[in-house]
Amino acid sequence: MMNRTVKPAISLNSAWLIHGLALLPGILLLGDWLGGALSVNPIQEAIQRSGRIAITLLVATLAVRPLSRWLRWNGLLARRRTLGLYTFAYALLHATLFLGIDYRFALPYILQEFGEKPYLWFGVSTFAILLPLAITSFRYWMRKLGKNWKRLHRLLYIAAILAVLHYGWAVKGDFLTLRGEVLRPWLYALGVAFLLLWRLWIAIQQQRQRRRRSTP
C-alpha cells in the first residue's frame, strides 16, 4: 500500500497565498496612513509597524525549512525566497521611513541619533546583511557563487539575532522584571533561538551521518 501525504484544503505553499499574506500588513499600514488612522505621531507608528512586519517575515523565512520538513511539503521551500524578498522590502521601507521621512536624510541629526541610541547600529547591521542576501537570492547568483551561496545565506540567522536585539532594545520595556512592552520581543527572541537550535541540531545530525558513511 502506498503512503500518501495528507495536505489541508488550503495549500500554504501556494504562491498567491504567500504574496497575499506578505502584502496584507503593508496594505493595512498604507490604508491607516492615508485614512489618518495612525497615532498622534503617524511617522513613528509607521516606522515601528514596518519594522515589526520585517522581523515577523524574517522569522517566517527561517521557519520555512523546518515546517517543510515536518509537514513534508517540499513545495514550501520554493516560497522561501519570496518571503525573504518581502522581508528585505519591509526592512527597506522601515529604513526609508526613518532616514528619509522622519529625518529627511539630514546627516547631522541622523549621526546624533546613532550616538544616542546604540540599538540603531543593530538595525543597520541587520540591513547590511539583508541587502546582499536579497541581491544574491536569484538563480544566477546561486550558480555564480556555487557552494559559497549557502554559506552566504546562512548569515540570515545572524540577521535575525541582530534584528531581535535591535527591536528588543528599541521598545520601552524591562526584560528582567518583564515590565513594559516585552511580550513581542521575547516571542521573537524565543522563535529565533528555537530555529537556530534546530538548525544546529540538523547540522550535527548531518555531520554524524557523513562520518558513518566514511567509516569502513
ZAMARGU-4260 file (C-alpha; in steps of 0.2 Angstrom, whole numbers, plus 5000, padded with zeros to 4 digits):
<rodrens>
0) 5000/5000/5000 | 5007/5017/4995 | 5010/5030/5008 | 5001/5046/5004 | 5004/5063/5011
5) 4989/5072/5018 | 4988/5090/5014 | 4975/5103/5021 | 4962/5111/5009 | 4972/5127/5009
10) 4989/5124/5002 | 5001/5135/5012 | 5014/5134/4998 | 5003/5142/4985 | 5011/5157/4978
15) 4996/5168/4978 | 4993/5165/4997 | 5011/5169/5001 | 5010/5185/4992 | 4994/5190/4999
20) 4999/5186/5017 | 5015/5196/5015 | 5007/5211/5006 | 4992/5212/5018 | 5001/5221/5033
25) 5009/5233/5021 | 4992/5237/5013 | 4984/5239/5030 | 4998/5251/5035 | 4996/5261/5019
30) 4977/5262/5022 | 4979/5268/5040 | 4992/5281/5034 | 4980/5288/5021 | 4965/5287/5031
35) 4973/5296/5046 | 4970/5281/5057 | 4988/5281/5064 | 4993/5288/5081 | 4997/5306/5086
40) 5014/5303/5079 | 5010/5294/5062 | 5028/5293/5056 | 5034/5285/5072 | 5020/5272/5071
45) 5023/5268/5053 | 5042/5266/5057 | 5038/5254/5071 | 5025/5244/5062 | 5035/5242/5046
50) 5049/5236/5057 | 5038/5223/5066 | 5032/5217/5049 | 5050/5215/5043 | 5056/5205/5058
55) 5040/5194/5058 | 5043/5189/5040 | 5062/5186/5044 | 5057/5174/5057 | 5044/5166/5045
60) 5058/5164/5032 | 5069/5155/5044 | 5054/5144/5049 | 5050/5138/5031 | 5064/5124/5031
65) 5058/5116/5047 | 5040/5117/5043 | 5043/5110/5025 | 5052/5096/5034 | 5040/5092/5047
70) 5024/5094/5036 | 5033/5085/5021 | 5029/5100/5010 | 5044/5101/4998 | 5035/5115/4988
75) 5035/5126/5003 | 5054/5128/5001 | 5051/5137/4984 | 5042/5151/4993 | 5057/5154/5005
80) 5065/5167/4993 | 5048/5176/4991 | 5047/5178/5010 | 5065/5183/5011 | 5062/5197/4997
85) 5047/5203/5006 | 5057/5204/5022 | 5070/5215/5013 | 5056/5226/5006 | 5049/5229/5023
90) 5066/5232/5030 | 5070/5245/5016 | 5053/5253/5020 | 5057/5254/5038 | 5074/5262/5035
95) 5067/5274/5022 | 5053/5280/5034 | 5066/5283/5047 | 5080/5291/5037 | 5070/5299/5023
100) 5053/5303/5030 | 5057/5306/5049 | 5074/5314/5047 | 5074/5319/5029 | 5091/5312/5026
105) 5099/5326/5037 | 5115/5318/5041 | 5120/5328/5057 | 5104/5323/5065 | 5105/5305/5060
110) 5123/5304/5067 | 5117/5311/5083 | 5103/5298/5084 | 5115/5284/5081 | 5126/5291/5095
115) 5112/5292/5107 | 5103/5276/5103 | 5115/5262/5101 | 5101/5250/5095 | 5101/5258/5079
120) 5118/5250/5075 | 5110/5233/5076 | 5097/5239/5064 | 5110/5245/5051 | 5119/5229/5053
125) 5104/5219/5050 | 5100/5229/5034 | 5118/5227/5029 | 5116/5208/5029 | 5099/5208/5021
130) 5105/5218/5006 | 5117/5206/4999 | 5106/5191/5003 | 5092/5199/4993 | 5103/5203/4978
135) 5110/5186/4978 | 5094/5177/4980 | 5091/5173/4962 | 5097/5158/4952 | 5110/5167/4943
140) 5120/5171/4959 | 5116/5153/4965 | 5126/5146/4950 | 5139/5160/4951 | 5143/5158/4969
145) 5141/5139/4970 | 5144/5132/4987 | 5148/5149/4994 | 5130/5154/4991 | 5124/5143/5005
150) 5137/5149/5017 | 5132/5167/5012 | 5114/5164/5016 | 5117/5156/5032 | 5120/5174/5038
155) 5101/5176/5038 | 5102/5168/5056 | 5114/5182/5061 | 5102/5195/5054 | 5088/5188/5064
160) 5098/5189/5080 | 5103/5207/5076 | 5085/5211/5072 | 5079/5204/5089 | 5092/5214/5098
165) 5088/5230/5088 | 5069/5228/5092 | 5071/5222/5110 | 5082/5237/5114 | 5071/5249/5105
170) 5055/5246/5114 | 5051/5253/5131 | 5052/5238/5142 | 5062/5229/5156 | 5066/5211/5151
175) 5072/5207/5168 | 5056/5212/5178 | 5045/5209/5162 | 5038/5227/5163 | 5033/5237/5149
180) 5032/5231/5131 | 5042/5214/5132 | 5030/5201/5126 | 5034/5203/5107 | 5052/5205/5109
185) 5053/5189/5120 | 5042/5180/5107 | 5054/5185/5093 | 5069/5180/5103 | 5062/5163/5108
190) 5057/5160/5090 | 5074/5164/5083 | 5083/5154/5097 | 5072/5139/5093 | 5075/5140/5074
195) 5094/5142/5077 | 5095/5127/5089 | 5085/5117/5077 | 5097/5121/5063 | 5112/5117/5074
200) 5104/5100/5078 | 5101/5096/5059 | 5120/5101/5056 | 5126/5089/5069 | 5115/5075/5063
205) 5121/5078/5045 | 5139/5078/5051 | 5136/5061/5061 | 5129/5054/5045 | 5144/5059/5035
210) 5156/5051/5047 | 5146/5035/5047 | 5147/5034/5028 | 5165/5037/5028 | 5169/5024/5041
215) 5173/5007/5033
</rodrens>
